[in-house]
């Protein structure tokens, strides 16, 4: 297994801190609003970001999230063909630069929403006054009928994945599909479809390819109410376990709180042992963490101090079991 952190696409203190705790792999979101650079369908932009990481002793091993506005693709709106062409170009650029992983989702963003994932409270107090995020479906404002149906969304996904997966396969990029967050059939008036494990089987059937797989976000699968050990093993055995997000939650999909990794209900030691036994040697990352004293991260769940603690905790679990990691 290789530890990674989701780091800014531009150098900052988090890069130095990552190196100081021994993390040498990164995933990043290289969207223009975060970098001031062209989106990664521009080869020179993506190469500059990758080279900058390399100069700091970090391998840029993956991109994560929407690297440009995907609304027309996810909603099946006019202009999506132009956006898909950009996506194909981005995949070719990733192959050219040597970035082997793309963690993507197919969550349509609600109108005026800041993120495609959603929380109703981003300042839930945990131990010592650390702050975490929570979701309560009852706190969402009332919504009207769905803007479009789940089957419409499936058709939009089919149109997208059948267009881009041949390019990913051609250039050797693994596309790892992340679950809906939270994993619900809809969020307000917007439908969701990747909220139960069987949805991935339908996705794989739509576009059979060695380049199509799963981002196994433990917390989201846990919130689906399924046996996460069973599904981790299942995806690994069919060659679809591409990327692992390690976070933990208390609650159910309709109401939950993200908690410290060492206080949640999941036996993380057992899960790490399982990944090792399954022969998983690709990227893991600690994903969302509480914010600690003095932190005001740009995005909830991504304060650096929490990552420092959690990476050390996970490394300790691996070390205690004599499981190798990088």
N, C-alpha and C positions, 0 to 999 in steps of 0.2 A: 504494500500500500504506500501511496505517496501523499503526504500532507500537502494541502494547498489552502490558500486564503483567497477570499474575494477582495482584491486590492484595487484601488484607484488606478485608472489607466495612465495617470500622470504621476511622476515621482513625488512622494511626500514622506512624512515620518513613518507611516505604516510600512513602507518598504524596508526601511532600516530595522524596525522592530521585528518584522517577519524574519529577516536574516539573523537577527540576534537570538531568536528562539529556534533557529534551525530549519525554518521553512524555506524551501528553494523552488517551489512551484506556485504559480498564481493562476487564477482565472480573473477575468475583468469584464466590465461592461464598457465598451468603447463608443458609446453613443455620443453624437456631437454635442448635446447639451451638457455632457459631463467633461468633455475634453477640449472643446473649442476647435477641434479638428474635424475634417470630413469623416463621415461614417466609414466603417471598415470595408465597404464595397470599393473604397479607394485604396489601391494597393500601397501607395507611398505612405498613407496615414497609418495603416495597419503595420507596415514594416517598421516605421519609426517607433511605434509603441512597443512592438516586440523587441526591437534592438535596445530600447531604453531599459526594459526589464533585464535583458541579458547583460548589459553593462553594469547593472547592480547585483549581478549574481543570482538572478531569478529567472527561471524558465516560464515563459507565458505558455501555459499548457491548455488553456481553454478560454472561450468566450461564453458569457452567461447573460441571459435575458434578451430583450428586444434591442438590437443594435441600431435600429432606426424605427420609425413609426410603422407598426404592423397592423394598424387598425383596418385598413382596406382589405388586407389579406384575411384577417380573422372574421371580418364582418361580410366578406364576399362583395365588396363594393367596387364600383368602377375605378379603374386605376390599379387594381391588384396585380395585373399582369406586369405592369411596369415595376411594381415593388418586388414581385417574384424574380424578375430579371436582376434586380439589385441583390437579392438574396443569393441567387446563383453565383453572381460575381463575387460576393463576400466569401462564399464557400471556396471558390477557386483561389481567392487571395489567401485564405487560411491554409490551403494545401501548399501554396507557393511559399508562404512564410514558415510553415512547419508548426501550425497550431492544430493539434489533432482532435480536439473536443469542442462541441457546441452544445451547451445546455440551453434548451429552448422550452417555451411553454405555448399553449394555445388557449390562453385566457383572454377573451375580449375584454377590453377595459370599459368600465361604465363611463358614461358621458361625464366629463368634468372630474373624473377620478385621477388621483395623482399616481397611483400604482395599479398594476394588474392584480397583485395580491392585496389582501385587505385585512385591516384590524380596526376595531372600534375603540380601543384604548391603547395608547402607546406609553403610558406612564404608570403601570401597575407596580406597586412596591413589592419587592422580594427581600431577601435577607439583607440586613445592614443598610437598607434604603436603596439598594440597587433597583433599577427600573426596567421592566419588561413590557411585552405587548400582550394583548388579549383580544379575543373576538367574542361577541355575543350577538347572535342573529336577531334577538329582540331589540337591539339597539339600532338596527338599520332602519332608515326611514321607510314608511310604506311605499310600495311600488305598484305600478300598473302591470298589465300583462307583459309577458316576455316580448322583447323587441323582435326576436326571431326565435325559431324553435331549436331544440337540441339537434334534431335531424338536419336542419339548415347548417348548424355549426359543424356537424360531421361532414356534410358535403363540402363546406369551405376547407375543412382540414384535408379531406381527400384531394381536392383540387391543388392545394398547396404541397402536400407531401409527395404526391406523385410527380410534381414538377421539379422538386428540389432534390429528392433522395438520389436520383441517378447522378447528379453532380457531386453530391457528398461521397458517393461510392467511388466515383471516378478519381477524386482527388485524395481519398483516404481520410476523410473527416467523419468522426462518429457523432451522430445527432442523438442526444440524450434527452428524451421528453420528460419534463418535470410535471408533477401532479398539480391540479388546481389547488389553490391556497386561499381560503379554506376549501376542503374537498366537499363541495355542496353541488346539487343539481343546477342551482342558479344563484346569482348574487344580485339581489334586487331584481331589476328587469332584464338582466343579462344572463344568458344560458351558460352552463359549464358542462363539459363532457368527460374530463379526465379526473373523475372522483371515485373510481372503483378499479381494482386491478384488472378486471376483464376488459376494460377499455383499451389497455395496451395491446391485448391480443387482437382486438378489432383493428387497431392502428397498424400493427405488424402485418395483418392480412391485406390491408389496403395498399401497402407498399413493401412487399417482402424484400429485405436487404440486410446484409451484414452491417450496414452503416446505421441502422435504425435500432435504438435501444431506449433504456430508461435511466433517468436520474432518480435513484432510489432515495427519496427524501423520507427518512424514517418517521418523522413526526407526522407528515401528511398521510402516509400509509397507516400509521397507528390510528389517526383520527377517522380513517375509513372503517374502523372496527374490525380489521382483519388481523390474521396472524402474520406479523412482519417477518418472523424467521422463515415461515413457509414461503412467503413470496420472494424474499431475498434469494433463497435457495432456488426457487422456480426460475426466476429471471437469470440467475447465474448459469443454471444447467442448460438453458436454451441459448446461452451466449448473448444475452441482452442487458446484463448488468454493466453499465458503462461508467457510472459516477455515483458516489454516495454522499448525501448530505446528512450530517449527524446533528440533530437537535432533539429536544424532548418537550413534551407538553403534558399538561394535566387537563382532563376534560374530554369532551366529545366535539364532533365537527361543528355543532351548533353553538357551543360555548366552551372555550378553552383558554388557557393561559400558557405562554411559553415560559419554561422554567430553566434554572441552572442545570447543566448537564449532569452534575453529581447529585441532584435531588429529584430527578424525574422518575417516572415509573418504569422506564426501560432499563433492562440489564445491559448497559453499554459494553461491559466486559465480554459478555456472552455474544453480543452482536459482532464485536471486533474479531473474536475467535472464529465465529462463523464465516465472516468474509475471508479470513485467512485459510480456513479449511476448504472453502470453495475455490481457492486459487485466485481470488481477486487481487490484482496488483496495480490497479489504476488509481485515479485520484479520489481522495476523500477530503471533505472540508467540514469544519465545525458549524457552519451556517449561522443561524441567529443566536445572539448572546445578549444578556442584559447589559444595560449601560451602568457604568460605575461612577464613582465620585468625580465630579467635575466634567463629565462627558456630556456633550450635546451633539451626537452624531447626525450627519446629514440625513441618514436613513435609519429609522428605528431598527434595532437588532444588530447594528454594525459598529458599535463602539469598540475601539481597538483593545482596551484593557480587558474586556471580557474574553476576547480571542486569545490574549496572552495566557490567561488563566486556563481556558478550556483546552487549548492545544497541549499545554503542559499536562493537564489531567488525562487527556486521551493518550498521550505518549506514555504516561505512567502505566496506564492499563495495558498497553501493548508490551511495554518493557517487562512488566510483572509476568506476562505469559510467554515471554521470549519470542514474540512475534516481530519479525523484521519490518522496518518501515524506512522511508526516505523523507 
